[in-house]
Amino acid sequence: MKMKIKTWLWQAPLGLVLLGAGLSMAIDAGTCKAYGQPWFWYGSFALVVFNTGLCVFGGAVIKRVKDEMKK
């Protein structure tokens, strides 16, 4: 019997990894700014990664709730 992997089972961890990575990058960009190093593009990319993580994790939560409501 082949088990179908639910979408939220891989989306939730991926979203959390992206959230953590984006937050770490944003903190690093802030450190670069404090030391007078270039930070703008790195910080902007960090925010994109962080917000992508929020969207992916939020999508996983929505899918999980919909799956539970079907039962």
N, C-alpha and C positions, 0 to 999 in steps of 0.2 A: 504494500500500500504506500503510495507516494504522498508525502505530506506537503500541502501547499503552504509556503511561507507567507505569513501575513505581512502586508506592506509596512505596518507600523512597527513590526519587530526589527526591521533594519533602519527605518527612518528615525526612530527615537534616539538610538545610540549615535547615529550620524549627526543628528541635530545637536546633541549634547557635545560631541567632539568639536563641531564647528563653533558652537558657542564658546567653549573653552579656548579654542585657538584664537578666535577673534578678540576675545577679552585680553588674552595674553599679548597679542600683537598690539592692541590699543594701548596697553600699559607700557609696552616697549617703545611705542611711538612717542608717548608722553615723556619717557626718559630721554629719548633722543632730542626732543624739543627743549628739555631742561638743560641739556649740555650743548645746545646751540648747533646740533647736527640737523641735516635734512630729515624732515618728518612728515610733511604734508601728504605725499602720495602713499607712503607706507601707512599712515594713520587712516587715510581714506579707504584703502584696501582692507584694513583691519575692521572698519565699520561695516563694509560690505560683507565680509566673512561672518561677523557677529550677527548681522541682520538676516543673512541666509540661514544661519543656525536657528534663529528664532522661528523663521518661516517653516523650515523643515520639521522642527520639533512640534510646532503648533499643528502642522498638517498631520503628524503622527497621532497627536492627541485626538484630533477630529476624527480620523479614521478609526481609532480604537473605540471612541464613543459610539460611532455609527455601527461598528461591528457588534458591540454589546447591546445596542438597541434592537438589532435584528433578531437577537436570541430570545 
